[in-house]
């Protein structure tokens, strides 16, 4: 990567391996040194202090939802119920998910930093997802076996007998828009703008006092600040087979489908691009060092790592947005392939409004800017009419806010 933040320098100076993963192995507050473990393992009196089960649950709920969007026998009510699950409702095949009091919708566009003081904006985002889910049922399902054309929803097959895609009248695969939109609306927003935000980590100073004093959450082995950091980690690595060492397959080409269909998958895809190779390890190291800093009560290092994570994770979203616009440009002669790329790009572009500038409470792209980009893509007959020139212009607009080029992001993965 070309740009090295001060926080990455901090990683190189302070990040060390340690033989003990126990909190007791951390440096004393007086020394103010942060020692991070080789893996994401933290314990207190022999008991793990890492917990992010709620994040894993929501990722699994989202997985079942996006799979169900490709089942034309589903009803609108059933799909919306999966999105806004109520405890005890039989919305999922997984009985544990049915018993959960968690839901995807409740945490969509619900971060402390971006939406607590602007519930109108948060509700508008929730309504966008409701509308996409409903449109899949009302617009696409009725024409599931019929051919799509400009202005008409239906199916369209990739050349040479390839995959059949199911699109709206403007060529949008709503299921892809939902999937990639949730990467921003749920995973990125909660991680960057909620759990890694000072408002949640410090809780008005109470969490700092409790963390300094070693006050644990009632009935739990961790402090509240430790837990909040872990919850951010969970939205990226919450379904990894080895949660302590989730990079086992990253960069090997063996994990192309990721440990989930969301942020984890596309971190792997970006990392597999030679222009961005190493970004997964950088992000993992920042999570470890920030968590170790909480144990060491070094909040300066903690906040540096949070800023670094905001930049790098935001960059992953932007890289994939540009990647899919460019892939669509290369595939315009095969509309089914191009529409699939554009639908994925649509979701990643939507997700840009949940990205976070490192040291500001602001996204790289506002909701208004995102809506303008999407409106440009959907002008006239939408994807049926889109041109290479438009895709290049939008790609440059997105890349210009980050430290990568369109050419770097365009590499096929």
Buried (B, 14 or more C-beta within 10 A) or exposed (E): BEEEBEBBEBBEEBBBEBEEBBBEBBBEEEEEBBBBBEBBBBBBEEEBBBBBEBBBBBBBBBBBBBBBBEEBEBEBEBBBBBBBBEEEBEBBEBEEBBEBEBBBBBBBBBBBBBBBEEEEBBBEBBEBBBEBBBBBBEBBBEBBEEEBEBEBBBBBBBEEEEEEBBBBBBBBBBBBBBBBBBBBBBBBBBBBBBBBBBBBBBBEEEBBEBBEEEEBBEEEBBBBBBBBBBBBBBBBBBBBEEBBBBBEBBBEEEBEEBBBBBBBBBBBBBBBBEBBBEBBEBBBBBBBBBBBBBBBBBBEBBBBBBBBBBBBBBBBBBBBBBBBBBBBBBBBEBBBBBBBBBBBBBBBBBBBBBBBBBBEEEBBBEBEBBBEBBEBBBEEBBBBBBEEEBBBEBBEBBBEBBEBBBEBBBBEB
